[in-house]
């Protein structure tokens, strides 16, 4: 060793530091790379992405060859630094000790911290650049890697850990939601909103979006023929529930378009009954995503929501579900736009029958939706009685005032803006 020139030892030390930096950065880049973007590029035939994906599919071997190379490089660096110090400072133990600390600092900064930070900042570029050398090294050191993994596997079995559980795990709904929220400029704002709404379909039920029973537009076959014709000709909906005397007993669904095939004098209760289609019932509490699939499978666009006792609660249409995904896109009746009426003083007049989820979405509120589904129901639950008109209160951080009550329910509420 004494015959080796000092310059050769210094060059060897620099090479060992570079090799250590290579393995340190490779480890960080391989573990930090976006697996989904990597898979996308691999499917497009990107060669470096394909190599990187193959390496990550055998993580235990990849880590073994990286750690093996890093350990050898760091050991070589420590040995060469000791030889350099011995040549420069003969019989000076203090100087040799200082040089050892100095080399440790150099390894920490230049061979560990710096390459790891660079790799963490640009994991894709670093991983792609190192994938070819790592693939070659994995083949060259295959026997050594196998020998190391033999002991690693034994330790994992002793600790009862699953060695194969290293792949990209599936994202939970909340993680996927966060991924969409953080997509930023990569997804248009409207597309981002649609994706987020889709993720929420499983937690929203038909009760949240249905038209309540008392707001349903229906046709009574017991109505005189002239009045029946007037109802049909002035209807704001293309599909109407049909009943005879008792609104709880829905006989079927009438597509108003079919009435056009009849002459005006032919339109009566018997003709309407013949044109109705069988009623499609939807159990209360059905998730919207499930109901969307049910509508598709049953080729339906309208369903009557019933509770566990078979009592009619309301009506849910395909359009109601689609509006939860893409936002409001149609208005079936003139009164549909009167649920929120902004006043000159910046307050809002709200219909008591308005859905809480609709209020939260359109007015950016935070009213609780885990209990009652309408504003009227929420206020009644809060007071546990029917409050008088003029009553002011604060609910979920919002200032509200009862404007009008009628028939054991709250018809109109005023929402005050935040001060």
ABEGO torsion letter per residue (X at the ends): XAABBAAAAAAAAAAAAAAAAAAAAAAAAAAABBAAAAAAAAAAGBAAAAAAAAAAABAAAAAAAAAAAAAAAAAAAAAAAAAAAAAABBGBAAAAAAAAAAAAAAAAAAAAAAAAAAAAABAAAAAAAAAAAAAAAAAAAAAAAAAAAAAAAAAAAAAGBBAABABBBBBBAAAAAAAAAAAEAABBAAAAAAAAAAAAAAABBAAAABBBAAABBBBBAABBAAAAAAAAAABABABBBBBBGBAABBAEBBBAAAAAABBAAABBAAAAAAABBBBBBBBBGBBAAAAAAAAAAAGBABBBBBBAAGBBAEBBBAAAAAAAAAEBABBABAAAAAABBBBAAGBBBBBAABBAAAAAAAAGBABBAABBABAAAAAAAAAGBBBBBGBBBBBGGBBBBBABBBGGBBABBBBBBBX
